[in-house]
Amino acid sequence: MAFTIVNEESDHTVHLTNLLDSAFGTGRKGRTVYRFRDGVAPVDTLRYVALGQDGSVWGSIRFWPVAMPDGGVEVLLGPLAVFPKLRGQGIGKALVAHGLAGARAAGYRAVLIVGEPDYYRPFGFRPEHVSGLTLPGSVAPLTFMGLEFEEGRLTHAAGPVLPALRRERSA
């Protein structure tokens, strides 16, 4: 199956609710990670969609700014969503790789996620990177993990990670 990854545009937005409902169900907004998104815009330059050859949205990934205990801002990956009938085609993995490259190029030093360890471990995410950090609320059965682009950015941090206001980053 051929697909392309492009920056999310306003005309894609109408399709994302259906995609997210299909991928996660309508109860998804009660999860801890959604508290980070309430009233906070995603990082505008880190919103991507996977499009089928006909231009239909097959998958999506976004990144959200989070406040680190030291006052710095990093990003929280999510949601990553692919229509269930299209899973296993490499769409999600391509979106993650593309998004991580974008986050690194934008100058972020680390990426956080609450997700499935077996899925995200091959990208370098590790729970031990965030052992000194906490999130408000529960993340079970998923796991809080981090990926460092700058060694020690997460492993040397301690304290709560909180929602942040969107701040544009210069490269």
NORVEN-V112055 format. One record per pair of residues at least 24 apart in sequence whose C-alpha atoms are under 6 Angstrom apart, sorted by the first residue. I is the first residue (numbers start at 1). J is the second residue. D is the distance in Angstrom with one decimal. If there is no record, write none. Layout:
BEGIN
i->I j->J d->D
i->I j->J d->D
END
This chain:
BEGIN
i->3 j->51 d->5.3
i->3 j->52 d->4.6
i->4 j->50 d->5.5
i->4 j->51 d->5.3
i->5 j->49 d->5.6
i->5 j->50 d->4.4
i->6 j->48 d->5.6
i->6 j->49 d->5.6
i->7 j->47 d->5.9
i->7 j->48 d->4.5
i->8 j->47 d->5.3
i->8 j->48 d->4.7
i->8 j->49 d->5.5
i->23 j->81 d->5.9
i->23 j->83 d->5.8
i->32 j->137 d->5.6
i->36 j->163 d->4.8
i->58 j->82 d->5.9
i->58 j->83 d->6.0
i->65 j->164 d->5.5
i->65 j->166 d->5.9
i->66 j->162 d->5.7
i->66 j->163 d->4.7
i->66 j->164 d->4.6
i->67 j->161 d->5.7
i->67 j->162 d->5.1
i->67 j->163 d->5.8
i->67 j->164 d->5.0
i->68 j->161 d->5.1
i->69 j->159 d->5.4
i->69 j->160 d->5.8
i->74 j->108 d->5.8
i->75 j->111 d->5.2
i->76 j->111 d->5.8
i->76 j->112 d->4.6
i->76 j->113 d->5.5
i->77 j->113 d->5.3
i->106 j->171 d->4.9
i->107 j->171 d->5.3
i->109 j->149 d->5.0
i->109 j->150 d->5.2
i->110 j->147 d->5.5
i->110 j->148 d->4.4
i->110 j->149 d->5.3
i->111 j->146 d->5.7
i->111 j->147 d->5.2
i->112 j->145 d->5.9
i->112 j->146 d->4.4
i->113 j->144 d->5.8
i->113 j->145 d->5.4
i->114 j->143 d->5.3
i->114 j->144 d->4.4
i->115 j->142 d->5.1
i->115 j->143 d->5.4
i->116 j->142 d->5.5
i->129 j->154 d->5.6
i->129 j->155 d->4.7
i->130 j->154 d->5.8
i->130 j->155 d->6.0
i->132 j->158 d->4.3
i->133 j->158 d->5.0
i->133 j->159 d->4.9
i->133 j->160 d->5.6
i->134 j->160 d->4.7
i->134 j->161 d->6.0
i->135 j->160 d->5.9
i->135 j->161 d->5.5
END
